[in-house]
Amino acid sequence: MSHANGPYRLTLERLIDAPPEQVYRAWTDPELLCQWFTPRPWTVTAAELDVRPGGSSLVVMRSPDGQEFPNRGVYLEVQPGRRLVFTDAYTEAWLPSAKPFMTVTLEFQPRDGKTHYHAEVLHWTEADLREHEAMGFASGWGQATDQLEALLGRLRAGA
């Protein structure tokens, strides 16, 4: 954890075999997001994404036992093909959420036809960070990123 960008930070970095515009699209196209966003056997049953600063998002995740978890948030920064910043501190427009948990910064940098993908997740408290770790941040976000890359590979292959 680094205090330069906040003391309660988790990160994931990966070189993804797809250009930044495609990785960004997978994060901003609801149909694509539903196909990769949660580590299997979890699924995404619905995604509504108003991708613009101040725009809201709703991603509904379903557990293997059928329980649904709606996740609402707001986009803070949008740089198409390059960067997304969003938070669950707001549920829509600028309405505060009951319990803010995290702010996510995603960066998509071109590297020889591929994408250097950097995800940084800042938490409000150390307890939130520990909870996210216990939920399986490293394995869950890692598996979801593997699924993202596999989806982009199938799209490039025309499958």
SULQUI-V791985 format. One record per run of one state. SS is the DSSP state (H for helix, E for strand, C for the rest). FROM is the first residue (numbers start at 1). LEN is the number of residues. Records with the same first field share a line. If there is no record, write none. Layout:
# SULQUI-V791985
SS=FROM-LEN, FROM-LEN
This chain:
# SULQUI-V791985
C=1-8, 17-3, 29-1, 37-6, 50-6, 63-5, 80-3, 88-2, 93-2, 97-5, 112-2, 124-2, 135-2, 158-2
E=9-8, 43-7, 56-7, 68-12, 83-5, 90-3, 95-2, 102-10, 114-10
H=20-9, 30-7, 126-9, 137-21
